[in-house]
Amino acid sequence: MAYDTLNLRPVSPHLGAEVRDLDITRPLTNRQVAELHTALGEFGVLFFRDQRFDFDSQKRFGRYFGELDIHPNTPGPEGHPEILPIHADANSKMIAGEKWHSDVSCRQEPPLGSILHLHTVPPSGGDTLFASLGAAYDALSPRMKTYLEALTAFHSGERNYRKRNRLEGVDDTGRVFPSANHPVVIRHPISGRRGLYVNRLFTYRINELPEEESDAVLRFLFEHSEKPDFQIRFQWQPHSVAFWDNRAVQHLAIWDYFPQVRSGSRVTVKGGRLAA
């Protein structure tokens, strides 16, 4: 696909592109926003270098693509509820994104995308893996595709958020975390491509199957989706930005840098209901 306002370098045949020579901390033109939206649908995740976001410019960039979400578990800094702090250091007991997942897939209307800016990174390590859900679907056998397309899965934030709160000493008594049913196979609203939509962090079961069969099918789908064949690995530098489409990719943050500091912020763009 040709782009007039973007200088793109694809990362792999399956997903990912680096966007060069574009300052996304400043206001963008309508054409630039439209082409970024198209590129996100084509590549699944876009990477930017040397972007010195503050909270306001990060939120402005996110709002080009839709209304910003407020995280269901972690409050933002005062005056910036849409900002999700991302921070790990020598005192951390866990980090965000240690398991493969699509962000907040437990919402009835899961996010369109997430925009992560890291201003501080460890001397080495702290990479993020991304995997194409479309490539994972395409690699399935025709019979497996037919079998999966009639199924739905239950996603919930209960297990993940309560574990995090317990480790961080946060009392979440009485809080209710989102849950939802989604198709196991979705059609991407931009590209039209089919993709798997299950992940280890939020997906509990396949609704139409007995428990043991559901567990076995989910185990296969998790392992299949996480194959290196469908992955790319992003090496962070200070003031890098990753903008990923939660309907097209899942991701995993690698915690191999303890006790070093890795710190930044994320905004999340609201999405809509997923089409089977």
C-alpha positions, 0 to 999 in steps of 0.5 A, spaced: 500 500 500 502 506 498 503 512 503 504 519 501 505 522 508 509 516 511 516 513 511 515 506 513 520 501 514 516 494 515 519 489 520 517 483 518 512 479 513 507 478 518 507 485 522 510 491 524 513 497 521 517 503 523 515 510 522 520 514 520 521 522 520 514 524 523 514 528 530 507 525 533 508 529 539 506 535 535 499 536 531 498 532 525 494 533 519 488 529 517 492 526 512 497 523 516 492 521 521 488 517 516 494 514 513 497 512 520 490 509 521 491 505 515 498 503 516 496 500 523 490 496 520 496 493 515 501 492 520 498 491 526 503 495 530 507 501 529 514 504 532 516 511 533 523 513 535 525 519 539 518 522 541 519 526 547 511 525 549 508 529 555 502 527 558 498 532 554 501 530 547 501 523 548 493 524 550 492 528 544 496 523 539 491 518 542 485 522 541 486 522 533 484 515 533 478 515 538 476 516 545 481 514 550 479 509 555 480 509 563 484 503 565 479 498 569 484 497 575 489 502 575 488 509 576 492 515 572 496 520 575 492 526 578 489 530 572 490 525 567 485 519 568 487 516 561 494 515 563 496 508 565 503 509 568 508 503 566 513 502 571 518 497 574 524 497 578 528 494 584 521 494 588 517 491 583 513 484 585 511 483 578 510 488 571 505 489 566 504 484 561 508 478 563 503 473 560 501 474 552 495 478 552 491 483 548 490 489 552 483 489 556 480 484 552 475 483 558 471 489 556 465 488 552 468 493 547 475 492 547 480 497 546 482 499 538 489 500 540 494 502 545 500 507 545 506 506 550 511 511 551 518 509 555 522 515 557 527 510 561 529 503 559 534 499 562 541 498 559 539 492 556 533 487 556 526 490 557 524 488 550 516 487 548 514 481 543 508 482 538 505 476 535 500 477 529 493 474 530 492 474 523 498 470 521 496 465 527 489 464 524 492 463 517 496 458 519 491 453 521 488 447 517 481 449 514 478 444 518 480 447 524 478 454 522 471 451 520 471 448 527 473 455 531 469 460 527 462 458 530 465 458 537 465 464 543 470 465 549 469 468 556 474 473 558 475 476 565 479 481 568 478 478 575 484 473 576 489 478 573 487 484 576 486 481 583 493 478 583 496 484 581 492 488 587 494 482 592 501 483 590 501 490 591 497 491 597 491 494 594 485 492 597 480 491 592 474 488 596 467 490 593 470 492 586 467 488 580 472 487 574 469 487 567 468 480 563 465 479 556 464 474 551 467 475 544 468 470 538 474 466 538 475 468 530 474 475 529 474 479 523 478 486 523 474 492 522 480 495 518 483 490 514 477 485 514 482 480 515 480 474 520 484 473 526 484 469 533 482 472 539 484 468 545 489 470 550 492 467 556 491 473 561 484 474 560 481 468 556 478 463 561 474 458 557 470 457 550 463 457 552 460 452 547 465 446 549 465 442 556 471 444 560 476 439 559 475 440 551 475 447 552 482 447 556 485 443 551 483 447 545 485 453 549 492 450 550 493 449 543 491 456 541 495 459 546 501 455 544 500 456 536 499 463 537 505 464 541 510 461 535 516 465 533 513 464 526 508 470 527 512 474 532 517 480 532 521 483 538 521 490 539 528 493 542 526 499 546 530 506 546 529 512 551 523 516 548 521 510 543 513 509 542 509 503 540 502 503 537 499 497 537 492 494 534 489 490 540 485 486 535 490 484 530 496 483 535 497 480 542 504 482 546 508 480 551 513 484 556 519 481 558 522 482 565 529 480 564 532 487 567 531 486 574 533 490 578 533 496 573 528 501 571 523 501 566 518 507 566 513 510 561 506 511 560 500 508 556 494 511 553 489 506 550 484 508 545 477 505 546 474 500 540 467 497 539 464 490 539 468 485 535 465 482 529 465 474 528 
